[in-house]
Amino acid sequence: METIERLQGDKARLEVKAQTLEREAKECRMRTEECQQQLRRCQSELNRQVKQSSSVIQEKVPFNDTKFSDYNSLNVPPHNRRHQLKARDVAGQALSFLQDLVAALLNFHSYTEQRVHIYPLDSSIEPISPLNQKFSQYLHENAAFVRPLEDSFLQLHQSITEDTVTVLETVVKLKSFADNFSSYTHFLQKILPYQLKSLEEECEATLCTAALTAKNQELQSDMKRVTSVFEKLQNYINLLALPSMLSFDSLCLKTLTSAVFTQLAACLHSLHDAIKEMSKHYNQKASLEQELPTVTQKLCTTTECLLGSLGSLTNSTGKIATFFSNNLDFFTSSGYSPRGSTVALNPLQADSMLANKKKAAAYIHAIKKPRPQSVPYREALSNRRILTSSTESREGLTQQVQQSQEKIARLEQEKEHWLLEAQLGKVRLEKENQRIADLEAQLAAALGGSPNSQTAAASTLSAQSHEEAGTEQKVGDEESREQLIKTHYMARVGELTTQLQISDSKAVHFHSECRALAKRLAIAEKSRETLSEEVKLANQNITRLQDELATTKRSYEDQLSMMSDHLCSMNETLSKQREEIDTLKLGSKVQREPGGHRGVVVAAGSDGKSTCWNHLKKSLS
């Protein structure tokens, strides 16, 4: 029995489980049907979109000219005005940095030439070595190699305009700059051996210490490094100038250009580091030279000027390296290329592009209508403020007029009411007068009869009059009481109405004034922010201009002091040379005419020194 019950229980559980599984299977079939329906809907929608897109492509795109690169290279790219403006801006910044570099190089070479004439031997006292004379001669020619760098880059900057196409293939002026840079690099290579030998000559001086010798050796290595970096720069700039002279494969040219610009940026940083090291070693050398006992003020001044030019050279190279690294993405990007292609631009496409741009500009100029004259911005703002304030005032006046009209209407209603009350009072007065006339007539009629009857009539009239008077008095008291209450409440209502109207008008007026003041406050805040920004910019400009003025003034003062020292030394040299020439002339005359001059001297011995000096002047003349 227990087995049967257990089996029956298992059977019941299995039946329940089977029913559950059937329900789940049913739900799964329903979800499967729903998913199939959604799939069919999605397929139909996708087919419809594909058909629509295919029809649009077939109707609107008759020819896909960017599919094949060979055909796409024949397309003319659109003119990129933004690229041109960016290129001109970048070229302008580079020109300013290059001008600073040229000025620093000119000062460095000039002060080096002056130092060669002063140390280790002062040319005003004794002649310098032939090596330094040759070195000074070469350094004197530095402007002929440095100035063309600025002039050629200025021409390059002027050739980049909004109406041109600026890529490596079309920038022809870059070749002249590369040639001038090569000339300057050859100049550095030419003076490098003389620089090294001049430093060796300084080391051979008697007062040169071991520390000075070490610093001169470090300066020799620095000068070699600077010259080698300039040679690398020359090679990279010549490579960049090649596309404007020769034709290359577009893919190869793009890869080469990116690599050259990257290496050029690294080379500029190397130049900055090399000049920075040279400036540091020169400073150390100058501090050691200050300790020498034979150092002169002229040498100190020239050394300070030389260190200043090295500092300017360090700053200029650092700015150029930073500027080139910041704009490296712009230099390596292709500003012009046909749509859907990476092919580089060639000069023929550039000419076609400019021709198309001119045609488009002429067409736009032909269809462009002149715009009407507009109101200036500041005048428009002032007109808006006036309009806003007048609008607020007009709204307030309109509300006041409406309130006044309502008040006038209420006053008209009160006037009609009081006119009606006046008419009623007039009617009552006429009735009272009529009643009084009747009573007087009755009294007169009663007085015209017998005495008894008159007495009775009088008593009767008096009684009637007393009754009527009492009745009228009661009625009059009630009416006067009601009238007083009515008058009091009407006066109170009138006062409250007047106060309410005054309060409403004041509230409307204050509300309109608050709105107008809020708008004026917002406008004033905006104006204050604008003016604060302008003041900040003006202060920044003033600070910058003051710094520039101080720097310029300082540099001019240094140059003037240096030139004055140089002129003083030259004047001393000229005076010494004149004295030597006079001495030599006097000696030569004495040797050629010994007898005559002896006689002159003997005769002069008796007459005094002045007579002898006059005879010497005559003999020399």
Secondary structure by P-SEA (a helix, b strand, c coil): caaaaaaaaaaaaaaaaaaaaaaaaaaaaaaaaaaaaaaaaaaaaaaaaaaaaaaaaaccccccccccaaaaaaccccccaaaaaaaaaaaaaaaaaaaaaaaaaaaaaaaaaaaaaccccccccccccaaaaaaaaaaaacccccaaaaaaaaaaaaacccccccccccccaaaaaaaaaaaaaaaaaaaaaaaaaaaaaaaacccccaaaaaaaaaaaaaaaaaaaaaaaaaaaaaaaaccccccccaaaaaaaaaaaaaaaaaaaaaaaaaaaaaaaaaaaaaaaaaacccccaaaaaaaaaaaaaaaaaaaaaaaaaaaaaaacccccccccccccccccccaaaaaaaaaaaaaaaaaaaaacccccccccaaaaaaaaaaaaaaaaaaaaaaaaaaaaaaaaaaaaaaaaaaaaaaaaaaaaaaaaaaaaaaaaaaaaaaaaccaaaaaaaaaaaaaaaaaaaaaaaaaaaaaaaaaaaaaaaaaaaaaaaaaaaaaaaaaaaaaaaaaaaaaaaaaaaaaaaaaaaaaaaaaaaaaaaaaaaaaaaaaaaaaaaaaaaaaaaaaaaaaaaaaaaaaaaaaaaaaacaaaaaaaaaaaaaacaaaaaaaaaaaac
